[in-house]
Amino acid sequence: MKITAVHAWSHSMGLTEPYTIAYETVDSAVNVFLRIETDGPVVGFGCAAPDEGVTGETPEAVLRALLDVAEPRLRSADPLRRTQLLERLRGPLADAPSARAAVDMALFDLLGKAAKLPLWRLLGGYRCSIPTSVTIGILPVGETVERAKALVGQGFVALKLKGGRHVDEDTERVLQVREAVGAGIELRFDANQGYSVEESLAFVEQTRSARLELLEQPTPRGEPDMLGRVSSEAHIPVMADESLMSLRDAFRLARRDLADMVNIKLMKVGGISEALHVNSVARAARLEVMVGCMDEAELAIAAGLHFALGRPNVAYADLDGHLDLVDDPTAGTLRLRDGLLYPSDRPGLGLTSSRLEDPW
């Protein structure tokens, strides 16, 4: 099998409702889709979800990376020699993790289709589904409570609340949501780097009665010692998110015992292949693992899901970035039922060429 053509194009999707986190309000998302054609019957699809504040990329930069850098290195190559191809791109695309993730995703998609197996089975087939949390952005207390009750009514069993601006307001929202949804719903809180050490510890103490499952990235990613202090002093698990951008970051977090948990996002680390390595470091260090996401089309969410289903120590999922997207051309690649995500039984990532056509 040989690669005969590589196409990439951007696609803008609105959100049914904008959401706010500690440092921005988001009302739309631009993903970049990748299509790798071969001289055989199979086509591989990938997706990049760049975020300049997180991955350091713009959609325009990802397009250039895929068309000017990746395409000539992939053309005429054997797509089943995935590791070799990814190593060719590691240096030239060192600063383009979501672009690498799109290539990695498409090559894995081709592998699954060539093997005629869904990817989660090729990655280990540990489980068939996983519950996902669903995120509530920063809203007034009353709106947060109503949103939480509505989501629980839809079958979700885990909620993630965003905050990081004001400790007292965040505390009130958490306590009110706990009272509204009861003890059977898991509550997670993401401060998105918005707190100091003192604020983090105050928040943890003030919300003790709410029994939070975890506190995600409370302090700035450029200050690892702050994260370590919170992790060592808090009575609940502390998760590194923005502090984990690469395999090297995973090693540093583990070596210095700076967090209890890590959030692996394909767009940050560069795809499934790299996520598997990060996951191995986490497992060796006995760090719990969550698979997370950006504002990603369902195709990219499916890639994160297949990764999570294949590995036993990926205990948590926060794969809700597709739920509010409007005009997602990859919708239907996975299934959501009662808060559980299920993969497609189709080969690879489960997307067929008839459901994702580029504009050229």
C-alpha positions as CSV (number, residue, x, y, z in Angstrom):
1,M,0.0,0.0,0.0
2,K,1.2,3.5,-0.9
3,I,0.0,7.0,-0.1
4,T,-1.2,8.7,-3.3
5,A,-2.6,12.0,-2.0
6,V,-2.8,14.1,1.1
7,H,-5.5,16.8,1.5
8,A,-6.2,19.2,4.3
9,W,-8.8,21.9,4.8
10,S,-10.2,24.0,7.7
11,H,-13.8,23.9,8.8
12,S,-15.4,26.4,11.2
13,M,-18.2,25.3,13.6
14,G,-20.3,27.5,15.8
15,L,-21.3,26.5,19.3
16,T,-24.9,26.1,20.3
17,E,-24.0,28.3,23.3
18,P,-20.8,30.1,24.1
19,Y,-18.9,29.1,27.3
20,T,-16.5,30.9,29.6
21,I,-13.4,29.6,31.4
22,A,-10.9,31.4,33.6
23,Y,-9.1,33.3,30.8
24,E,-11.5,33.5,27.8
25,T,-15.0,33.1,26.3
26,V,-15.4,30.7,23.4
27,D,-18.2,30.9,20.8
28,S,-16.8,28.9,17.8
29,A,-14.2,26.4,16.9
30,V,-12.1,25.8,13.8
31,N,-10.8,22.3,13.1
32,V,-8.5,21.2,10.3
33,F,-9.4,17.9,8.7
34,L,-6.9,15.6,7.0
35,R,-7.6,13.0,4.3
36,I,-4.9,10.5,3.3
37,E,-5.6,8.5,0.2
38,T,-3.9,5.3,-0.9
39,D,-3.6,3.1,-4.0
40,G,-5.8,0.6,-2.2
41,P,-9.5,0.8,-1.2
42,V,-8.9,2.6,2.1
43,V,-8.8,6.3,3.1
44,G,-7.6,7.6,6.4
45,F,-9.0,10.6,8.2
46,G,-7.5,12.9,10.9
47,C,-8.5,16.0,12.7
48,A,-6.6,18.9,14.3
49,A,-8.1,21.2,16.9
50,P,-5.5,24.0,17.3
51,D,-5.7,26.4,20.1
52,E,-3.2,29.2,20.1
53,G,-3.3,29.6,23.9
54,V,-2.8,25.9,24.5
55,T,-1.1,24.2,21.5
56,G,0.5,27.3,20.2
57,E,-1.0,26.9,16.8
58,T,-3.5,28.7,14.6
59,P,-5.7,26.9,12.0
60,E,-3.7,28.6,9.2
61,A,-0.4,27.4,10.7
62,V,-1.8,23.8,10.9
63,L,-2.8,23.9,7.3
64,R,0.6,25.1,6.3
65,A,2.2,22.3,8.4
66,L,0.1,19.6,6.9
67,L,0.3,20.8,3.2
68,D,3.8,22.2,3.1
69,V,5.6,19.9,5.6
70,A,3.7,16.7,6.1
71,E,2.4,16.1,2.6
72,P,5.7,15.8,0.8
73,R,7.0,13.5,3.5
74,L,4.0,11.3,3.3
75,R,3.5,11.1,-0.4
76,S,4.4,7.7,-1.9
77,A,5.2,6.2,1.5
78,D,3.8,3.0,3.1
79,P,1.1,4.2,5.5
80,L,1.4,1.1,7.6
81,R,5.0,2.1,8.6
82,R,3.4,4.6,11.0
83,T,6.3,4.9,13.4
84,Q,8.8,5.7,10.7
85,L,6.5,8.4,9.2
86,L,5.8,10.0,12.5
87,E,9.6,10.1,13.2
88,R,10.1,11.9,9.9
89,L,7.7,14.6,11.1
90,R,8.8,14.9,14.7
91,G,11.5,17.4,14.1
92,P,9.8,19.5,11.3
93,L,6.5,19.6,13.3
94,A,8.0,19.9,16.8
95,D,5.9,23.0,17.5
96,A,2.7,21.8,15.8
97,P,1.3,19.1,18.1
98,S,-2.3,19.2,16.8
99,A,-1.0,18.9,13.2
100,R,1.0,15.8,14.3
101,A,-2.1,14.5,16.0
102,A,-4.1,14.7,12.8
103,V,-1.4,12.8,10.9
104,D,-1.1,10.2,13.6
105,M,-4.9,9.8,13.7
106,A,-5.2,9.3,10.0
107,L,-2.5,6.7,10.0
108,F,-4.1,4.8,12.8
109,D,-7.4,5.0,10.9
110,L,-5.8,3.5,7.9
111,L,-4.3,0.7,10.0
112,G,-7.6,-0.2,11.5
113,K,-9.2,-0.2,8.1
114,A,-6.4,-2.3,6.6
115,A,-6.9,-4.8,9.5
116,K,-10.7,-4.5,9.2
117,L,-10.9,-3.9,13.0
118,P,-12.1,-0.9,15.0
119,L,-9.0,0.9,16.5
120,W,-9.9,0.3,20.1
121,R,-9.5,-3.4,19.6
122,L,-6.1,-2.9,18.0
123,L,-5.1,-0.7,20.9
124,G,-5.8,-3.4,23.5
125,G,-9.6,-3.7,23.7
126,Y,-9.7,-3.3,27.4
127,R,-13.3,-2.0,27.7
128,C,-16.2,-1.3,25.4
129,S,-17.4,2.0,26.8
130,I,-16.4,4.7,29.3
131,P,-18.4,7.4,31.1
132,T,-17.6,11.0,30.2
133,S,-17.9,14.1,32.2
134,V,-19.7,17.1,30.7
135,T,-18.4,20.6,31.3
136,I,-20.3,23.6,32.6
137,G,-18.5,26.9,31.9
138,I,-18.4,29.9,34.3
139,L,-22.0,31.0,34.9
140,P,-23.9,32.7,37.7
141,V,-24.8,30.3,40.5
142,G,-28.5,29.9,39.5
143,E,-27.7,29.2,35.9
144,T,-25.0,26.7,36.9
145,V,-27.4,24.8,39.1
146,E,-30.1,24.7,36.4
147,R,-27.6,23.5,33.8
148,A,-26.3,20.8,36.2
149,K,-29.8,19.5,36.8
150,A,-30.6,19.5,33.1
151,L,-27.4,17.5,32.3
152,V,-28.1,15.0,35.1
153,G,-31.6,14.6,33.6
154,Q,-29.9,13.7,30.3
155,G,-28.1,10.8,31.9
156,F,-24.7,12.3,32.7
157,V,-23.2,10.9,35.9
158,A,-20.1,13.2,36.1
159,L,-20.0,17.0,35.8
160,K,-17.0,19.3,35.5
161,L,-17.4,22.9,36.7
162,K,-15.1,25.6,35.3
163,G,-13.8,28.4,37.5
164,G,-10.6,30.0,38.6
165,R,-11.6,33.7,38.8
166,H,-13.1,34.1,42.3
167,V,-12.7,31.5,45.0
168,D,-15.8,32.5,46.9
169,E,-18.0,32.4,43.8
170,D,-16.5,29.1,42.7
171,T,-17.1,27.7,46.2
172,E,-20.8,28.8,46.2
173,R,-21.4,27.3,42.7
174,V,-19.9,23.9,43.7
175,L,-21.8,23.7,47.0
176,Q,-25.1,24.6,45.3
177,V,-24.6,22.1,42.5
178,R,-23.8,19.4,45.0
179,E,-27.0,20.1,46.9
180,A,-29.0,20.1,43.7
181,V,-27.7,16.9,42.1
182,G,-27.2,14.8,45.2
183,A,-24.5,12.5,46.3
184,G,-24.6,10.1,43.4
185,I,-23.1,12.5,40.8
186,E,-19.3,12.9,40.5
187,L,-18.2,16.5,40.6
188,R,-14.9,17.7,39.1
189,F,-13.5,21.3,39.2
190,D,-11.2,22.9,36.7
191,A,-9.6,26.2,37.6
192,N,-7.7,26.5,34.3
193,Q,-4.6,28.0,36.0
194,G,-6.5,30.7,37.7
195,Y,-5.6,30.2,41.3
196,S,-2.6,30.9,43.5
197,V,-1.5,28.2,46.0
198,E,-3.3,29.9,48.8
199,E,-6.5,30.3,46.8
200,S,-6.3,26.6,45.7
201,L,-6.0,25.3,49.2
202,A,-8.7,27.7,50.5
203,F,-11.1,26.5,47.7
204,V,-10.4,22.8,48.5
205,E,-11.1,23.4,52.2
206,Q,-14.3,25.4,51.6
207,T,-15.7,22.8,49.2
208,R,-14.8,19.8,51.4
209,S,-18.5,19.0,52.1
210,A,-19.1,18.8,48.3
211,R,-16.7,15.8,48.0
212,L,-15.1,16.9,44.8
213,E,-13.6,14.0,42.8
214,L,-10.6,16.1,41.7
215,L,-9.1,19.6,41.2
216,E,-7.7,20.2,37.7
217,Q,-4.8,22.5,36.9
218,P,-5.4,25.1,39.7
219,T,-2.1,27.0,39.2
220,P,-0.2,28.5,36.2
221,R,1.5,25.9,34.0
222,G,4.7,27.8,34.1
223,E,5.0,27.4,37.8
224,P,5.3,23.7,38.4
225,D,6.4,24.1,42.1
226,M,3.0,25.8,42.8
227,L,1.2,22.7,41.4
228,G,3.3,20.5,43.5
229,R,2.6,22.4,46.7
230,V,-1.2,22.2,46.1
231,S,-0.9,18.5,45.3
232,S,1.0,17.8,48.4
233,E,-1.3,19.7,50.7
234,A,-4.8,19.2,49.3
235,H,-6.9,16.3,50.5
236,I,-8.3,15.6,47.0
237,P,-6.4,14.5,43.9
238,V,-4.9,17.3,41.9
239,M,-4.6,16.9,38.1
240,A,-2.1,18.4,35.7
241,D,-3.6,19.6,32.4
242,E,-1.9,22.6,30.8
243,S,1.3,21.5,32.6
244,L,1.4,18.3,30.5
245,M,2.2,19.2,26.9
246,S,4.7,16.4,26.0
247,L,6.3,13.2,27.1
248,R,9.0,15.1,28.7
249,D,6.5,17.0,30.8
250,A,5.0,13.7,31.9
251,F,8.4,12.6,33.1
252,R,9.1,15.8,35.0
253,L,5.7,15.7,36.7
254,A,6.2,12.1,37.7
255,R,9.8,12.4,38.8
256,R,9.1,15.4,41.0
257,D,5.7,14.1,42.2
258,L,4.0,17.3,41.2
259,A,0.5,15.9,40.6
260,D,-1.7,13.0,41.5
261,M,-3.3,12.7,38.1
262,V,-2.7,13.8,34.5
263,N,-5.0,14.9,31.7
264,I,-3.8,13.5,28.4
265,K,-5.2,15.4,25.4
266,L,-4.2,14.1,21.9
267,M,-4.0,17.7,20.6
268,K,-1.5,18.7,23.2
269,V,0.9,15.7,23.1
270,G,0.7,15.0,19.3
271,G,-1.7,12.1,18.8
272,I,-2.4,8.6,20.0
273,S,1.1,7.3,19.5
274,E,2.6,9.9,21.9
275,A,-0.4,9.5,24.3
276,L,0.5,5.9,24.7
277,H,4.0,6.8,25.8
278,V,2.7,9.5,28.2
279,N,0.3,6.9,29.6
280,S,3.1,4.5,30.2
281,V,5.0,7.0,32.2
282,A,1.9,7.8,34.2
283,R,1.3,4.1,34.9
284,A,4.8,3.6,36.0
285,A,4.5,6.5,38.4
286,R,1.1,5.4,39.6
287,L,-0.5,8.6,38.4
288,E,-4.2,8.3,37.5
289,V,-5.1,9.2,33.9
290,M,-7.9,11.1,32.3
291,V,-8.3,11.5,28.6
292,G,-9.5,15.0,27.7
293,C,-10.2,17.1,24.7
294,M,-10.3,20.6,23.2
295,D,-13.3,21.9,21.1
296,E,-13.0,18.9,18.7
297,A,-15.1,17.4,16.0
298,E,-16.5,14.0,16.7
299,L,-13.8,12.3,14.7
300,A,-11.1,13.6,17.1
301,I,-13.2,12.8,20.1
302,A,-13.5,9.3,18.7
303,A,-9.7,9.0,18.5
304,G,-9.4,9.9,22.2
305,L,-12.2,7.4,23.0
306,H,-10.4,4.6,21.2
307,F,-7.2,5.4,23.1
308,A,-9.1,5.3,26.4
309,L,-10.9,2.1,25.7
310,G,-7.6,0.3,24.8
311,R,-5.7,1.1,28.0
312,P,-6.7,-0.1,31.5
313,N,-5.2,2.7,33.5
314,V,-7.1,5.5,31.7
315,A,-9.7,5.7,34.4
316,Y,-11.5,8.9,33.5
317,A,-12.8,10.6,30.4
318,D,-13.7,14.2,29.7
319,L,-14.6,13.8,26.0
320,D,-17.4,16.3,25.6
321,G,-15.8,18.8,23.2
322,H,-18.1,17.8,20.3
323,L,-21.4,18.1,22.1
324,D,-22.2,21.7,21.4
325,L,-20.6,22.0,17.9
326,V,-22.9,23.1,15.0
327,D,-22.3,21.6,11.5
328,D,-19.8,18.9,12.6
329,P,-19.3,16.9,9.4
330,T,-18.1,13.9,11.4
331,A,-21.1,13.6,13.6
332,G,-22.2,10.0,14.2
333,T,-18.7,8.6,14.5
334,L,-19.4,7.5,18.1
335,R,-22.5,7.0,20.3
336,L,-23.4,8.7,23.6
337,R,-26.0,7.0,25.8
338,D,-26.8,7.8,29.5
339,G,-23.4,9.5,29.9
340,L,-21.5,6.6,28.4
341,L,-19.4,6.9,25.2
342,Y,-19.4,3.9,22.8
343,P,-17.2,3.6,19.7
344,S,-18.3,2.6,16.3
345,D,-17.9,-1.0,15.3
346,R,-16.7,0.1,11.9
347,P,-13.0,-0.4,11.1
348,G,-10.5,2.3,12.1
349,L,-12.0,5.3,13.8
350,G,-15.4,4.5,12.3
351,L,-15.7,7.3,9.7
352,T,-16.5,6.5,6.1
353,S,-15.4,8.7,3.2
354,S,-19.0,9.5,2.2
355,R,-19.4,11.3,5.5
356,L,-16.5,13.7,5.3
357,E,-15.8,15.4,2.0
358,D,-13.3,18.2,1.6
359,P,-14.2,21.3,-0.4
360,W,-11.7,20.9,-3.3
